[in-house]
Amino acid sequence: MTAPQRRGLNNAVTRLWSLVSPAYDLPFLQRVYRPPHDEVIAQLRAHKSRKIADIACGTGILSDRIERELHPEAIYGVDMSEGMLNQARARSTRVQWIRCPAEQLPFDDGALDAVVTTSAFHFFHQSEALREFHRVLVPGGLVAVTALSTQRPLLQIPAANRWKPQHNASPTEMRAWFEGAGFAVTDQRRIPRPPWTWLISDLITVGTKG
Ligand SMILES: C[S@@+](CC[C@H](N)C(=O)[O-])C[C@H]1O[C@@H](n2cnc3c(N)ncnc32)[C@H](O)[C@@H]1O
């Protein structure tokens, strides 16, 4: 099996998240992260997903909410940062926590009916991660991605640049990656966030495996 492609410096990025993990759950920070969680929960509820993976789960706030609010058959919280996962393990014993990269998931083909990821996709090798999400989903499976997104991709260094630690994709790029991985896009829109974060624009893109 060939090693998955990952974004340059991604190991350093995930180590950095371990360092900041003790501050991550502070309420003023969580006002930024909660709106995407609410959107994803609504998508999962509408889809009636039963076997779900929350990729780059961080300290596990969304995975834990999925477990408590939707009572799925299985919920996996996946992340590369040991520090973030330590906090997640302390939060819940009912979520199954796994340390691995988004680009190489430890699930069989067609094992899940939903894969979600919030506020982390800009750190992934995006096309590789979406192909992996597609592989682990059943036909009809749901993918929901929220991520920081720009309107001006032409001013950006291209996504494939190997030294770039994150890439904030435009809505058009997101659609192209979804479709390239084999998903039909069913929804895409901006997520309102607190007024003091107006510079940070978040986008949700939702798709299904045909
Ligand atoms: C801003 S936090 C988001 C956490 C959580 N999803 C939330 O909404 O609060 C970003 C997370 O992405 C994780 N991450 C970054 N690149 C990753 C990768 N390639 N595979 C898995 N996790 C990754 C980091 O370790 C960090 O925990």
The ligand as an SDF file (V2000), in Angstrom:
LIG
                    3D

 27 29  0  0  0  0  0  0  0  0999 V2000
   -9.1310   23.8760   14.5740 C   0  0  0  0  0  0  0  0  0  0  0  0
   -8.9820   22.2090   15.1210 S   0  0  0  0  0  0  0  0  0  0  0  0
  -10.6290   21.6620   14.7590 C   0  0  0  0  0  0  0  0  0  0  0  0
  -11.1310   20.6640   15.7560 C   0  0  0  0  0  0  0  0  0  0  0  0
  -12.6070   20.2780   15.6480 C   0  0  0  0  0  0  0  0  0  0  0  0
  -12.9180   19.6610   14.3770 N   0  0  0  0  0  0  0  0  0  0  0  0
  -13.5440   21.4300   15.9130 C   0  0  0  0  0  0  0  0  0  0  0  0
  -14.3910   21.7390   15.0850 O   0  0  0  0  0  0  0  0  0  0  0  0
  -13.4360   22.0220   16.9930 O   0  0  0  0  0  0  0  0  0  0  0  0
   -8.0310   21.4580   13.8010 C   0  0  0  0  0  0  0  0  0  0  0  0
   -7.6710   19.9930   14.0510 C   0  0  0  0  0  0  0  0  0  0  0  0
   -7.2210   19.4090   12.8220 O   0  0  0  0  0  0  0  0  0  0  0  0
   -6.2970   18.3950   13.1490 C   0  0  0  0  0  0  0  0  0  0  0  0
   -5.5940   18.0000   11.9100 N   0  0  0  0  0  0  0  0  0  0  0  0
   -4.8790   18.8010   11.0830 C   0  0  0  0  0  0  0  0  0  0  0  0
   -4.4320   18.0980   10.0240 N   0  0  0  0  0  0  0  0  0  0  0  0
   -4.8850   16.8200   10.1790 C   0  0  0  0  0  0  0  0  0  0  0  0
   -4.7830   15.6300    9.3880 C   0  0  0  0  0  0  0  0  0  0  0  0
   -4.1240   15.6260    8.2260 N   0  0  0  0  0  0  0  0  0  0  0  0
   -5.3890   14.5150    9.8380 N   0  0  0  0  0  0  0  0  0  0  0  0
   -6.0740   14.5060   11.0100 C   0  0  0  0  0  0  0  0  0  0  0  0
   -6.1950   15.5990   11.8010 N   0  0  0  0  0  0  0  0  0  0  0  0
   -5.6250   16.7500   11.3880 C   0  0  0  0  0  0  0  0  0  0  0  0
   -5.4450   19.0650   14.2160 C   0  0  0  0  0  0  0  0  0  0  0  0
   -4.6930   18.1340   14.9460 O   0  0  0  0  0  0  0  0  0  0  0  0
   -6.5150   19.7910   15.0440 C   0  0  0  0  0  0  0  0  0  0  0  0
   -6.9580   18.9900   16.1170 O   0  0  0  0  0  0  0  0  0  0  0  0
  1  2  1  0
  2  3  1  0
  2 10  1  0
  3  4  1  0
  4  5  1  0
  5  6  1  0
  5  7  1  0
  7  8  2  0
  7  9  1  0
 10 11  1  0
 11 12  1  0
 11 26  1  0
 12 13  1  0
 13 14  1  0
 13 24  1  0
 14 15  1  0
 14 23  1  0
 15 16  2  0
 16 17  1  0
 17 18  1  0
 17 23  2  0
 18 19  1  0
 18 20  2  0
 20 21  1  0
 21 22  2  0
 22 23  1  0
 24 25  1  0
 24 26  1  0
 26 27  1  0
M  CHG  2   2   1   9  -1
M  END
$$$$
